[in-house]
């Protein structure tokens, strides 16, 4: 039987969810692989949600929000970019292809663009195969690594560091500064997460 990926989507109530609705009303076709969770803002998608989705069987995770500058909550979608950059880096650290995670912006009127993006992402995940396959990892190893990350992210110091980092980026208006964000993520989050999680969780040899 041909592999059909399981994709979990977190869609912003105000824009991307409305775009999905527009796609349905307009009968724009896209694969049925996407299962949707509606959230009030893309900025409400915590890193733990992403890793939990992968741990419970998702082969890909899609996060959709309002275009930058159009967020109902001003900075929510900007902070979603930080979450996705950080989560992508963590996925790389534990040996999972970061292309399994996608962030995309769609207004309520962009049903056709939404359908196209979901079709492209589904095809991408289909080409990668089941989670762990393209990475050369057994399922139980993937689960153990994801569990370790989720537990590590619950730590008070890491949660505080993430909050302070987002505040720093917001106050300095550095959301468009890719190098600055990557440096902040690596220095303030990846290093302490490595110390707390990767060092103590050796299952699978990482």
Long-range contacts (C-beta under 8 A, 24 or more apart in sequence): 3-126, 3-129, 3-130, 4-33, 4-126, 5-33, 5-59, 5-60, 5-122, 5-125, 5-126, 5-128, 5-130, 6-33, 6-35, 6-57, 6-58, 6-59, 6-60, 7-33, 7-34, 7-35, 7-58, 7-59, 7-60, 7-61, 7-62, 7-118, 7-121, 7-122, 7-125, 8-34, 8-35, 8-37, 8-53, 8-58, 8-60, 8-61, 8-62, 9-34, 9-35, 9-36, 9-37, 9-61, 9-62, 9-63, 9-64, 9-118, 10-37, 10-39, 10-42, 10-45, 10-49, 10-61, 10-62, 10-63, 10-64, 11-36, 11-37, 11-38, 11-39, 11-64, 11-65, 12-39, 12-40, 12-41, 12-42, 12-64, 12-65, 12-66, 12-76, 12-77, 13-38, 13-39, 13-40, 13-41, 14-40, 14-41, 14-66, 14-72, 14-108, 15-64, 15-65, 15-66, 15-67, 15-70, 15-105, 15-106, 15-107, 15-108, 16-42, 16-64, 16-65, 16-66, 16-104, 16-105, 16-106, 16-114, 17-64, 18-107, 18-108, 19-64, 19-106, 19-107, 19-108, 19-109, 19-110, 19-111, 19-113, 19-114, 20-64, 20-111, 20-114, 21-108, 21-111, 22-108, 22-109, 22-110, 22-111, 22-114, 23-111, 23-112, 23-114, 23-115, 24-111, 25-111, 26-111, 26-112, 28-111, 28-112, 28-114, 28-115, 29-115, 29-119, 30-114, 30-115, 30-116, 30-118, 30-119, 30-122, 31-118, 31-119, 31-122, 33-122, 33-125, 34-62, 34-118, 34-122, 40-73, 41-65, 41-71, 41-72, 41-73, 41-76, 41-77, 41-80, 42-66, 42-71, 42-76, 42-77, 42-80, 42-103, 43-71, 43-73, 43-75, 43-76, 43-77, 43-78, 43-79, 43-80, 43-83, 44-76, 45-80, 45-83, 46-83, 47-83, 47-86, 47-87, 47-90, 47-153, 47-162, 48-150, 48-153, 48-154, 50-83, 50-84, 50-87, 50-101, 51-87, 51-90, 51-146, 51-149, 51-150, 51-153, 52-146, 52-150, 54-96, 54-100, 54-131, 54-142, 54-146, 55-142, 55-143, 55-146, 55-147, 55-150, 57-131, 58-131, 59-100, 59-125, 59-128, 59-129, 59-130, 59-131, 60-100, 60-101, 60-102, 60-121, 60-122, 60-124, 60-125, 60-128, 61-100, 61-101, 61-102, 62-102, 62-104, 62-118, 62-121, 63-101, 63-102, 63-103, 63-104, 64-103, 64-104, 64-105, 64-106, 64-114, 65-103, 65-104, 65-105, 66-105, 66-107, 67-105, 67-106, 67-107, 68-105, 68-175, 70-107, 75-170, 77-105, 78-169, 78-170, 78-175, 79-166, 79-170, 81-175, 81-181, 82-165, 82-166, 82-169, 82-175, 82-181, 82-185, 85-181, 85-182, 85-185, 86-162, 86-185, 86-189, 86-190, 89-182, 89-185, 89-186, 89-190, 90-149, 90-190, 90-193, 93-190, 93-193, 93-194, 93-198, 93-206, 94-145, 94-146, 94-149, 94-198, 94-206, 95-135, 95-136, 95-137, 95-145, 95-204, 95-206, 96-131, 96-132, 96-135, 96-137, 96-142, 96-145, 97-128, 97-134, 97-135, 99-124, 99-128, 100-125, 100-128, 100-131, 137-204, 141-203, 141-204, 142-204, 144-201, 144-203, 144-204, 145-201, 145-203, 145-204, 145-206, 148-197, 148-198, 148-200, 148-201, 148-203, 149-193, 149-197, 151-197, 152-193, 152-196, 152-197, 152-201, 153-193, 155-196, 157-192, 157-196, 158-189, 158-192, 158-193, 158-196, 161-188, 161-189, 161-192, 162-188, 162-189, 164-188, 165-189
